[in-house]
Amino acid sequence: MQEGSLSLMQMAKISSASYDYQSNKKLFYVAILTSPTTGGHGGVTASFGMLGDIIIAELNAYIAFAGKRVIEQTLNKTVPDGSQEAEYLFHKGLFDPIVPRNLLKGVLGELF
C-alpha cells in the first residue's frame, strides 16, 4: 500500500469491499501477515490485515500498527522489546495461528 492521504482513501475502499465480500457474498477471507506488516498511514495492519475471518501470522514476523520509533516519539514512552513480534501479539489475541512460511501452503490447504 502507498502511504499518505491517498492510502487513507484506499483503506476505506478496501474495508468496504472486504465487508461486502464477507457479509453479503458469504466469502471466507484469510489474512496472512508476513514480516514486516505495519500500519502507518493507512497501511496493512490498519486496514485489511485485521479484517480476515482468520488472521495468520508468519513465524517471527514484525507486526505493528506503527513503527517503534513513531510510537515512542508520539507517546514519549519506550516500546518494550519484542512487543511488536508475532509471538507476543499472538498471546495478546491479535490473530489466530502463527505459521512458518514453509508450512503455510499446507495450513491453507487444510483451511480450505
Buried (B, 14 or more C-beta within 10 A) or exposed (E): BEEEEEBBEBBEEBBEEBEEBBEEEEEEBBBBBBBBBBBBBBBBBBBBBBBBEBBBBBBEBBBBBBBBEBBEEEEEEEBEEEEBBBEBBBEEEBBBEBBEEEEBEEBBEEEE
